[in-house]
Amino acid sequence: NAAAQGVYEQEMMVPCSGCGRRFKDEATMIKHQKGCTAYASSPGKEEKRRMHEFEEKVATEAGVGVGQGKGGGKAPGGPSSICCYICGKQTLVTSYSQHEKACIEK
């Protein structure tokens, strides 16, 4: 049971890039980062803030919410997706942090 929980936390939960705490989804992690002192002092904060503002602007212009993908809403029972600001690919919200790291390394 502990092994399954460890795998869940590593694969499904979204980590804060400042302090390393993990959250159930991107929205919860973003709320946390507003008050996270480690995130506030971490390098790259400005780039992440600009990326989030860009995603909100694109979503507003497209008439959909952030993380809702091209369809204007998530599929019934399906995971939501988000467009990568680096490569433009649709990525699941749950795996976006790993995708973003891979795009930055390219």
N, C-alpha and C positions, 0 to 999 in steps of 0.2 A: 504494500500500500504506500509506503514511504517512497519507493522507487517510482511508482506511477505519479505521485505528487511532484516529485523532482522533475520528471520528464515534462509534465504539464506546465510547471513554472518556467522551464527553459524554452519550451516550444511555443506556448500559447500566450503567455503573459508578456506585456510590453514593458521594457526596462526604461527607467529614467536615465538619461545620459549623464546627469550630474552626480546623483547619489547611488544609482544602481538598484533602487527599489523597483519592484515589478508590479504592474497594474493589469486589471482585467481587460482593458481596452485603451485605445489611443486617447479617447476623450478624457478618461479618468486621469491618465498620465499627464495630459496637457494641463488639466486643472491643478494637479500636484506641482507641476513645474513653475506655476505662477508664484508659489510661495517657497519653493525649494532653494535654500541658500547655496547648496553645492552646484545646482544648475545655473544659478545666477552668476556664479564666478567661473563657470566652465568656459573654455574657449569654444567659439563657434555658435554662441548663443544668438548673436545678431543674425547669422545666416539662417538658423532654424526659425527665428521669428519672421524673417522675410519670406521664407519658404511657406510658412503657415498663412501669412497674409496673402501670398500669391495663390495658394490653394483656395482660400475663401473667395478671392476676387474671381477666379476662374469659375468656381461653383456658382457664384451669384450671377455671373454673366450667362452661364449655361442654364440657369434656372433650377439647379439641383443643390442639395446640401453637400457639405464636405464629407467625403467618404461614401457617397451614394453611387458612384460610378456613372456610366453613360445612360443607364436606363431610367434615371430620375428617381430611383428608389431601389432598395435591395430586394432580391427575389424572396418570395415567401419561404422562410426557414433557411435561407442561404446567407452566407457571410457577405458583408459589404466590402467594397473595394475603393481604392483611392488611386489617383493618377500620380505617378512619380514625377516630381518636378525636374529631375535630371534627364531621364530617358524618355518620358512620356508614356511608359507602359502602365497598364492597369495592374495593381497589386492588391492582394488581400490586406485589409487593415491589420490583421493579426501578424502578418509577416513583413509589414512595411519597413520596420526598423532594420531587419536583416537585408532587405532589398536595397534600402538606401545606402547602407554600409558598402554593399557590393558595387553599387553604381559609383560611389565616391572613389573606391579603390581602382576603378577602370581608368 
